[in-house]
Amino acid sequence: MNSMIRTLRKIPLIHQIAVGLIIGILIAVFLPGAVPVVGIFGDLFVRALKGVAPLLVFILVMNAMVQRKEGGDTQMKPIITLYVIGTFAASIVGVVLSFLFPQTLMLQLGNAKVNPPSGIAEVVHNLVLNIVDNPLNAILNANYIGILAWAVIIGLALHKAASPETKHVLEDLSAGITKVVTWVIHFAPLGIMGLVTQSISASGLSALISYFSLLGVLLGSYFLVALVMNPIIVYLNVRKNPYPLVWATIRESGIYAFFTRSSAANIPVNLTLCKRLGLNPDTYTISIPLGATINMAGASITISVLSLAAAHTLGVAVDLPTALLLCIVSTVGACGASGVAGGSLLLIPVACASFGISNDIAMQVVGVGFIISIIEDACETALNSSSDVLFTATAEYARRARLGTLKAEDMVPKELEEDE
């Protein structure tokens, strides 16, 4: 057994995941009777990630605030700026492609009972209330805005009041919970095998055929942002070839997020990647969970494209000022999207309201979103989550570039290049 474990450790985790992916596809196609059993691995993996993530974020952020040095610079302002710019730019890409390739929908009333926000004011109102949520309730319900707020507040208080012994205890606790996350992530090959088996067995690709064109616009937007827009943003900040870093974040973060379909569940993966990139822990322990909540480029694309598809279907004329308003609404709405699978779809009625589209029609559009979500939501989450690491790293590398200490080879450590 020890020999097997040592052998597995020598194989890059991404290669193990690829094997698990292939096995999952084969099981779904040739052994459908085994799907319920194998699918348990997927459920356990996602449940474990979601279970440990809130506690991990709370402890790591609190410990970062307690251990921080006086006068330390966590560089949060440039990261938040990049988050907002990236999300807004993504909405523009979605709007432009929607104008170039107008989409119409076969709208049908769905049976799903959902409670979308009534407007941007409600989204902002909910965000503010989440900040002052009961800390235990925030951890229990994975309210990351509340978790971040209380972790920072308690951390600041302990920074002044805690004894050196208490600070050492918190540091050990942080190291311990990080170790637990490492154990969970090592089960990713089995978890992804179960997830892909369930997805292919349950839906296959038959439900997507009628919406292939709509999917094309959405996926095209995601890929343009991931491979063109984001690299441009990185280059303008660091003046170095952005693609080694872009590929590393997609490979090491985006693939996990593709299968978990949850930015929140991918927080432990992103924290580990930031550590491997050699980033400042005082920064990324805050920016990564914050990004899982407000850095939603994929969500802004989804909201923009589906809302414009509804407008085109109903014959609503959309001029340039209205399109710009849609980009702003999509950006703000995306920041309020929950970090769980399908969270962005419930924000579509907010954007549709800017076109005067009724909530009944908008909810039919949400239903269309759920039909194609097997692929759409997976790619959206991969873009969202990988961008969290990308922009966190970009802000730090930009600072090093200004100081003249950044080299092109420093942007991606050798160990990540070797894993490829």
Number of C-alpha atoms within 10 A of each C-alpha: 6 7 8 8 9 10 10 13 12 8 11 13 18 17 13 17 21 15 15 22 22 14 18 28 20 14 22 24 14 9 13 15 12 12 22 13 11 22 23 16 21 25 16 17 24 21 14 15 23 21 16 20 24 24 16 25 28 28 24 27 29 29 28 25 23 25 19 16 11 7 6 8 11 18 17 17 11 17 25 19 13 24 26 19 17 25 29 23 21 30 32 25 22 30 28 16 16 23 15 10 14 18 21 18 18 11 16 12 14 13 9 11 7 9 9 18 17 14 18 18 12 14 20 15 12 13 17 13 11 18 18 14 17 14 19 13 12 22 22 13 13 23 23 25 22 25 32 26 20 22 24 20 15 16 24 19 14 18 21 9 12 14 11 11 9 13 17 14 13 19 18 13 16 21 13 13 18 20 12 12 19 14 11 19 20 16 17 24 25 23 28 30 28 30 28 25 30 25 19 18 21 12 13 13 13 7 12 18 10 12 17 12 15 23 20 13 22 25 20 15 27 28 16 16 26 23 16 13 17 26 21 16 18 24 15 13 19 22 14 18 15 23 18 17 23 23 20 23 27 22 17 21 28 29 23 28 28 25 27 30 29 28 35 29 28 30 30 27 26 29 27 17 18 23 13 13 21 13 17 16 17 22 21 29 28 24 28 29 31 21 28 29 24 26 35 37 33 34 33 36 33 31 32 31 30 30 29 27 23 24 22 18 15 13 10 14 10 15 8 8 9 13 20 15 13 27 26 19 25 33 29 21 27 31 26 25 23 24 29 19 19 23 18 28 25 22 32 30 26 26 26 27 17 16 18 10 18 12 16 11 17 26 26 21 27 26 20 20 24 16 15 20 19 22 18 24 28 23 22 32 35 28 29 33 37 30 32 33 30 26 26 26 25 24 22 22 24 21 17 14 17 11 9 9 11 17 12 15 11 13 22 21 15 11 10 18 11 8 14 12
